[in-house]
């Protein structure tokens, strides 16, 4: 009987050892484009993302740091606000963000985690609309993460053909978001993204955030890291046909660090 148990034990041990040896050391990553049914959109996004640093590089980022200088303008051209912020995003194991800036001599600090979003002024916790604070953080990482963020779950993408975008022949892709249908969507905005038809460079976008439209031009990119990030962007208030009404904002991004 002892020999029977011994043979059985050795057989199980051998089977486990073989299974362990046959198991891949690093399981293959899922195809991030598999959920996109439209082959044209899939091909455009893959080329655009490869130009921007590849999806594998984006997925493997642990932390992003950068400085953002934002200037908002009123319709008469005067400044509404002028702020320089420091952004820190921790990408894994869960997304977290710290955003800090100074205004009128006061130190502002915005802290985002999956549990809560808090704002401090001069180290004093403020009573604030947590949903609005969270949306501002999500908007910041959404803009920074383009075109990678177009692969997020639940985004309804539609190819609208080619069009003239600021003098360039461009592929136009509509991206529709629904906060009712998707927990990871913080707004119900409708976006149109434009990629150069020759080299798939990310030219810009238009967004409908009811009741207004905004046209965004990507003017410069930073290529000091493994990802091609924004460097200079302009945003214009427009009508639904992209006719410019006035310059609404400018954004400059500097001092990128990634790991």
N, C-alpha and C positions, 0 to 999 in steps of 0.2 A: 504493500500500500504506500509506503514511504516513497518508493521509486516512482509510482504513478503520480503522486503529488509533485515530486521533483521534476519529472518530465513536463507536467502541465505548467509549472512555474517557469521553467526555462523557455517553453514555447511562447508564453505570454510576454516574457521579458524580451525575447527575440523580436516578436511582432511589434512591440512598443518601440524598440530601438530602431527597427526598419522604418516605421512610420515617422519617427523623429528625424531620421536622416533624409527621408523623402520630402518632408515639409520644407517649403521655401523659407530661407532665413528672413527675407523681407517680402511679405505678401504684396502682389501687384496692386497699385493704386487704381481706384475706379476711374473710368473714363469720364472726365468732367464735361465732355460735349455730348455724351450719349443721350441726354434727355432732350436735346434740340432736334426736332423732327425735320426742320427745313434744312436741306443739305447746303443751300446757298448761304444761309446765315451761319451755319456751322463752319463752313470754309472761310468766310470772311472773318469771323471772330477768332478762329485758330490762327490765321495769318496776323491779325492785329495784335493778338496776345503774344505771339512769338516775337513780333517786333518790339513789344513792350517789356520783354524779359522772360517769357515762357510761363506757363501755368505751374510747372513744378517749382520754379523759383519762388513764385508768389505763395504757393501753398506751404513752403518750408520756412517762410519768414517767421521769426519769433518776436521781433520788436521793430517798430518804425519810429524814428524821431525826426522832427523837422520844425522849421519856423514858418509861420504864415502871416503875411502882412495883408490886411484887408482894408480897402477904402470903399465906403458906400457913398453914392451921390444922390442928391435930390434932382428933380426934373429940370431945375434951373441951372444945374451944373455945380452947385455948391456942395461941400462935403457934409454928409450926415454923420459919419463916424470914421475914425482912423485908428486901427488897432493892430498891434503886433502880438501874436500868440505863439507860445511854445506847445507843441503837440507831442505826446508820447502814447503810442498804441502798443499794447502787449497782445499779440495775436493768438497765443496758445498758453495753456490748454483751453482757456476761455478768453474771449475778447474783453479787454479792459482799456480804459483811456484816462489820461490826465491831461488837462488843457489849462494853461495858466497865462495870465496877462495882467498888465497894469493899466488903469484908467483913472485920470484925475487924482493921481497919488495913491489910489487904493489898489491892493493886490487881490486879484480874482483867481479863484481856483475851482475848476470843474472836475469832478471825479465820477467816472462811470464804471460800474461793475454789473454783473448779471443780477445782483441782488438789489441795487439801488443806484440812483444818480443824485449826487449832492453838489451844492455850490457853496463855496466859502468866500467871504470878503474879509480880508485882513484876519484870516484864521477863524472867523466867526461863521458858523453854519447859518445859511439863509433859508427863510421860508420861500419856496419857489415851486412852480409847476413842474413836477418831476417828469411828466410825459413830454413837455416841451424841451426840457433839458436833454432828455434821452434822444429826442428827434434831432437836436442840433449836433449831437455826437455822431449819430448814425449818418446824418447828411455829410459830415466831414469825411468819414471813412469811405462812404459811398463815392464821393467825388474823387478822393485820392486814389481809390482802387479801380478806377476805370482804365481799360475796358474789362478787367478781370471780374468785376462785380456783375457784369451782364450774365455770368454763368450761375448766379444765385438761384436757388429754388423758387419756383412759382412765378418767375418773370415771363410774361407772355410776349414773345418776340415775333415781329412781322416784318418781312422784307418788303420795302416800298420802292425798289428799283434804284436807278441812279438819278441824281439831281445836281444842280449847280449850287455849291455851298461856298460862298465868299470867293468865287473865282476858280474853284476846283471842282472837277467832276468827281462826285462822291457817291458811295453806296449809302443809302438811307435805311436805318433799321429802327422800327418803332418798338419801344419797351413800355409795357403797361403793367402797373402795380396795383394791387388790391389788398388793403389791410384787413378787409373782412374775410378774405379767402386764405390769407397767408399770415401766420404769426410773425414771420421775419420781415414783413413789409410794414414800415412805420407810417407811410402815407399812401395816398391814392393817386399819385402823380402820373402823368403821361409824358414820356420822353421820346425824342427822336435823336438818334446818334448817327454821326456822319464820318465815314472813313474814306480816305483818298482811294479812288478807283484804281490807281496805278500801283501804289505801294502800301495800302491799308493803314497809313498813318492816321492817328486819331485827330481829326480836324476840329471837331466841336460838337455841340448839341443844342437842342431846343427843348424846353420843358414847359408844360402847362400845369401850373399850380394855381388852381381856381382862386380868383378869377383872372389871373394874369399869365402872360407868356414871357419867357426869357430866352434870349439867344446867347450862347456861350461860345466864344472863340478861344481856342487853344493856340497861343502865340509862340510859346517857348516851352521846351522840356529840359529837365535835368537828367543827365546820364552819368552822374558821378557814382552811382551804386549799381547793383545788379538789376534794378528795376528802372524803367523809364518813367519818371514821375513828372507831374506838372511843375513848371517854373513861373510862367506868367499867363494869366487868363483874364479876359474881359467878359463882362456880362451886360447885356442890353435889354431894356424893356422893349417889347415888340408887340405887333398884332399877330393874329394866327397865321399870316402869310409871311412872317419873318421880316416885315418892314420895321426898321429900327425907329423907335420914338426917342430914346435918350440912353446915354451910358449910365447904367445903374451901379456897377461895381467893377473894381479891379482887384486882382489877387496875385501876390508874389509869394513864391515858396523857395526856401533856402535851407542850407545846413542839414541836408538829409544824412541820416545814419540808419543803417539796417543791420540786423544780425539774425 
